[in-house]
Amino acid sequence: MTTSRLLALDVGTGTIDVLLFEPAGRPENCVKLVVPSRTQIVATEIREATRRGLPVVFAGPVMGGGPPTRAMLAHVDAGYAFAATATAAATFDDDLEWVAGRGVRLCDDDEVAALLRGDALLVRSGDLDLDGLLGALRTLGAPTELSGGCIAAQDHGFSPRGSNRVHRFRQWERALAARAPLEALFYAADEIPSGLTRLRAAAAGLAGLPQVTAADTGPAALLGALGDDLTDAVLVNVGNGHTICAVALDGRLFGVYEDHTNRLDTALLETMLRRFLAGKLDGDVVREAGGHGAVLGGPVPAGLPILVTGPNRELLAASTLELRFPAPFGDMMMTGPAGLVRAHRHRYGD
C-alpha cells in the first residue's frame, strides 16, 4: 500500500502543528493548522474548575505534563479535590506515590463514574483528540479520508525512581552510539519501545488508521529542517518548552544539546551553542543548570549550515552566528510535520 493523504501532527508544549499532506499537490497548498496543544487545553480546564471551586476527575491516557501538572498543583493547593486514574495520573509523574503525596486521589474507572455523580468536573487527558480534529477539518471543507497518520511528541521515558531528564538523554546517547540513519529514529506504532509511554499513548490515538508513524519531536524537526537536499547540518529548534540543537552528518545523528527554553536568553543560548559545537559543553553541567544534557560524536566539521526553527527562534535573531531560517512546505511551524511525512514516506513508499 502506498501512501496518499497523510495527517501529520507535531505535539508541542504550546501548540499542535497539523499538516494534511497531499502528495499530488504543492506542499505549500496543503491544509495546515497551528492550534493549542492538549496540554494547554487541559490546564485551562483544570484552572476553570479551580475558579469555580469544583472537584476534578482526571481520566484517560498519559500525556505531556508541564502545564497540566502546574494547574493540578494549584488546584490542590487551593484546597479543592482532585482524583485521577492511574494512566492519567502518570501525566504528572511516573512515580504515582509522589502524585498521591501531592494530594491526588488515585481511582479506578468504576470510581470515576461514582465521583461524577456529584459536582465533579471531568477533565479528559491525552495529547490527541482525533475526532475533534477531524471534525474541525471537515468544517473547513478539508477531506479526511486518510491512508496514514504520523505523530511526534517529546517523551522523557518511563522513569519512576530517577531523573526523567537523565533518562531521556540516555535515549539520545544510545541513538548517537548506534549512528543509525535519522529515519531509524521513527517507529511504526507497534514498534514503539514500551518505556516511551507518552509516545505510545499518542500513537494509539491514531490506531484506526492503516499506517502510523511516531517519533520524538527532536528527530521530526531535524529531518524536516534538512529537507531533501541536506545530509549535514546543525538544527536549532527553539520551541515553547524545550530548545534542542542536533547535528546531522551523512544523514545520521552526530550530536544533541537539549535545554529548557525558559532558562535561555540570546546571549546564553549563543554561548551554549558555540561551546557545544566546539565540543566543550559538558552534559552534567547542562543538567545541573536545569537543562537535559549534551553529547557529541566528535569534532564538528567547519562550515556546517546552522538551521534555526521554532516559535521562539527570535532568541537567535541578534546572534552573530551565521544562521539560516528554513520554512519547510512554506511554513516554519511545519518543520516537525514535514519530518514526519519524510520518515513516513521512507517507510511506506510514495
Buried (B, 14 or more C-beta within 10 A) or exposed (E): EEBBBBBBBBBBBBBBBBBBBBBEEEBEEBBBBBBEBBBBBBBBBBBBBBEEEBBBBBBBBBBBBBBBBBBBBBBBEEEBBBBBBBBBBBBBBBBBEEBBEBBBBBBEEEBBEEBBEEEBBBBBBBBBBBEEBBEBBEEEEBEBEBBBBBBBBBBBBBBEEEEBBBBBBBBBEEBBEEEBBBBBBBBBBEEBEEBBBBBBBBBBBBEEBEBBBBBBBBBBBBBBBBBEEBEBBBBBBBBBBBBBBBBBBEBBBBBBBBBBBEEBEEEEBBEBBBBBBEEEBEBEEBBEEEBBBBBBBEEBEEEBBBBBBBBBBEBBEEBEBEBEEBBBBEBBBBBBBBBBBBBBBBBBEE
